[in-house]
Amino acid sequence: MSVRELVVLGTASQVPTRHRNHNGYLLLWDGQGLLFDPGEGTQRQMLRAGVAAHDLNRICVTHFHGDHSLGLAGVIQRINLDRVPHPVTAHYPASGQRFFDRLRYATAYRETVQLTQRPVSEDGELDRSATYVLQARKLSHPVESYGYRLVEPDTRRMLPDRLAAHGISGPDVGRLQRAGELNGVTLDEVSEVRPGQRFAFVMDTRLCSGVYALAEGVDMLVIESTFLDEDIQLAVDHGHLTAGQAAGVAMDAGVRHLVLTHFSQRYADPAEFERQARATGFTGELTIAQDLMRVPLPKRR
């Protein structure tokens, strides 16, 4: 059975707290594992969450501030220590190549795994797998930052009533799907588009076109909400979002499940993030992220 869920490893911004680790988010997608923004302590959080280095196929870093990247050294060394049997690909802003190199080779260790470096320097498609296309869009932050978006290709859903009306059944259904036409009946006449699932990951940024492009129509949006709305000027000054801004993006973009994270340590009550997000009018599913939480993607449409 395919599993698609988000494993939350850390939810703090800038500094960890007693209850929140530095950032870290593992997206499990049909046997593939995409690790986003491994901050300090990610390796231990993976152990606590019941996931292993063998679960990692791809590492995606949005930008090179410490709370989003200091865990790279430990994660990369653990991948090699455990002799992960498959290649691992790393994506990160190309302008931060020197930081990636320093973290990858922070100390001596034996390299046993093929780690492919695929730095990001512009908007667009980064890679394709059998089940998704990985895209990136530039964000607005004091250092260069990119968000990531996974898009599953659309498929077609066969409509039994239309098949029956055309007298198509049994093996003929498969023949029609493969050929696109059978005895004058086209696939479009007896099926409809079934949208593929979409996932977006948006960390440190002000509101910008990239945020909206990443979020558009996704089933799950994981997005920073560092500040509450009363501190919006701090958010603008430091290149971040408020809870209300993040939820407003989700509402405008038609997001089905909104996951808020990356909370400033100045706030004691996480429930206030939910209250302010709902105050925007967002009516979709809403999760205020907590460390070690598992959040399944919504069922396909």
N, C-alpha and C positions, 0 to 999 in steps of 0.2 A: 504494500500500500504506500502511495506517495505521501510524504509529509511536507507541509509548507507552514512553517511557523517561525516566529521571531523569538529568540532567546536573549533576554536582556541581561547583560553582564555588569553594566554600570550606568549610572544616570546623573552623576554630579557634573557641575561645570567648574572649571578652573582648579578647584581643590576637592579632594575626597572628604567625606564627612563620616561620622560614626555609622551612618546607615546607608550611605551612598558611595559606591566605588567610582573611580574615574570611568569615563565612557568605555563602552564595549557592547557590540550588538552582533549577534550571529543569526543570519537568516538561513534556515534550513529549507531547501527547495529541491524536492525530488531526488534526494541522495547527494545533492551538492551543498556545500557550506560556504557562505560568503560572510567573512568577518569584517565588520565596519568599525573604523576608528578605535583600535585597541589602545586604550590608555593604560597608565600604570596599574599593575595588579590584575591585568586581564587573564594571565595564565592561571592564577589561583581561582579567579571567578569561574573560569571554564571548568575547573575541577569540581567546584561547588555546584555548578549547574548540570553536571553529568555529561559534559561534552569533551571531546578529546582532539588532539592535534590532527588525528586521522580524519576528522570531520571537516577539515578546512581544505577548500579548493581554490579560494580566492580571498585576497585581502584588499579592501578598498579604504583608503585614507582620504578624508576630505581636505585636510590641511595640517600643517606642521606646527600647531600649538601643542604643548606637552600633554594636556588632558585628552588629546585625540590620537597621540602617537607614541608616547613614551613606553607603551607596552610592546611595541614592535620588536625590540631587541629580544625580550624573553620569548615571545611567540615564535619568532623565526628560529631561535636556537632550539626551542622545544620541538618544532617540526622536524628539525634535523636529528635531534637526540632520539626521537621516536621512529626515525626512518620511515616517514610517511611514504607509502608506496606509489604515490601519484604526483605529478607536477603541481606546483602551486603558483598562481599568478598574482602579482601585486600591482595595484593601480594607485597613483598618488600624483599630486600636482608636479609637473616637470620642473617648476621653479624651485622645488624643495629637494632636488636630487641629492644635494650635499647632506641634507638632514637624513634622508633615507639611507645613504651610504654609511653615515656615522652610526645609525641605529642598527643596521644590518651587521656591521662589523664592530660593534661596541666592545666586544671581548673576543678572546680566542675560542674557537670551537671547530669541530669537524663538520664540513658540509657534506651531507649525504643525499640531499633532495634537490631536485631541479626547481629553483625559484626564478620564475620569469618576471622581469621588470617591464611593466607597460605604463610608463608615465603618461599623464594627461596634460595636454597643452591647448586643447580647444574643445568647444562643444561638439557633441556628436556621438556616433556609435563607437564603443570601445572593443566589443567582442561579441561573439555569438556562441551559444551552446546548443544542444539538442532541444532545450525547452525554454530558452529565453534569449533576448537581446539585451546587453548591458549598455546603457547610455550615460553620458555625463553632461552637466550644464554648469557654467561658471556662476558663482554666487558673489555676494558683496560683503567682504570682511577685510580687516586691516592687512591680513596676509592672503595670498591667493588661495581660494577655496573652491572646491567643486562638490556638487551633489550628484547622487547616482540614482538611476531609474532602471528597473528590470521590466521588460515587456515580453509577455508570452504571446507568441503568434496566435491570431484568431483561428478558430476551426469552424466547422459547420455542424449544426445539430439537425439530424434527420427528423422529419415530421411524419409520424405514423399515419395520420389521416390523409395526408397528401399522397404518401406512398400507396396506401390502399386504394385511393381514388384512381390511380394510374395502374393498378394491378401489379405493383412491384413488391416482391417479398423474397425471403430466403436469400440465397446466394446472389440474386440479382441486385440486392441492395449494395453489397460490396462491390460488384462490378460497376454500378453506377457511380459510387464514390471514387473508385480508381480512375474511371474513364471520363467522368464528368458529363456523360450522356449515355442513354440506353433506349434504343427503339424510339428515338425522337423526343424523349423526355430528358430535360437538362437537370443538373444537380440543383440549380437555383430554384426550380419549380417545386422541389420536394424537400427543401431544407432551408435553414436560416443561419445567419452568422452567429456564432457563439464567441463572445469576446474572450480573449485570453486574460489571465490575471496580470495585474500591474502593481508594482511596489516602488515606493520612492523613499529615499533617505536624504534628509536635508538637515545639515548641522549649521554651524555658526555663520549667520548671515543677517543682513538687513533685508527688508522687503525689496525684491528686484524681479525682473522678468524671469530669471532663471528659476526662482522659487515656484512661480506659477506654472512654468513649463514642466518642471519635474512632477508637480502635484496633479496635473490635469488628468482627471478620470481614473485615478489609481484606486485599487482596492484597499491598500494600506499605505498611509503616509506616516513615517517616523520623522518627527520634526522637533527642532529645539524650541523651547519656550523658557529662556533663561530668566526673564523678568516678568513680573506682574504688570498690568496695564498702567498703574499709577507711576511706574518707573520707566515710561516709554522713552523719555529723553536719554536715560542711561543706555537703553537698548540701541537707540540710534547712534549715540556717541561711540559705543564699543562694538557695533556691528552685530547686533543680536535681535531676537524677536521677543515679543511679549506673548502671553497666553492668548490674549484676544486676537493679536495679529496672526498667530499660527492657526487658530480656529477659523478666522476669516478667510485665510487662504484655502483651508479645507472646504469650507462652505462654497466659495466661489468656484473651486475646481471640481466639485462633485465627488469628493473623497468619501468612501464607504466607512473606513475605520481609521480614526485619527489616534496616533500614539504621541503624547507629549512627553518630552524628556529634557535632560541637560538643565537642571534646575540650580539656580543660585543658592548658595548656602545661607543667604540672608533671610530666607523665608522658612518659617517653622511649620506652616500648615499647608501641606500639598493639596488639600481639598480646595483651597482658594483658586488654584490653577483650573480645576474642573469648573468651578462656579463662573469664572471669567470666560472660559471657553464656551460654556453653554449660553452665556449672556449674549454672544454674537448671533445666536440663532442656529448654530450648527446642531443638526438633529441626528447625525450618524452615530455610529458606535464610537465611544471615546474611552481611551485608557490613559491613566496617569501612570507612567512607567515606574516600576520599582525594581530594584536589583533582584536578579534570579527569577524574574517572572517569565513565563512562556505565553506568547500571544499568537494564537492561530490566525492565519489569513482567513478572510471571509470566504465562504463557499463561492464557487464560480457562478456567474450569472447564468 
